[in-house]
């Protein structure tokens, strides 16, 4: 099976066959990964606000 990305790039998809027995595990892994990524994003936003509003240092300006 070959995956075509907008007709520009083709590469093997890696899916040799469907495995319904691991689908719930992969779904749970996908959900947890999304929440962890969202949490890390929220921590970064909180860090930006902490430095810019509370500490009033120039960290934000050094990043930008």
Residue pairs with C-beta under 8 A, 6 or more apart in sequence:
1 12
1 13
1 15
1 16
2 10
2 11
2 12
2 13
3 10
3 11
3 12
3 13
4 10
5 11
48 59
48 60
51 57
51 59
51 60
52 59
52 60
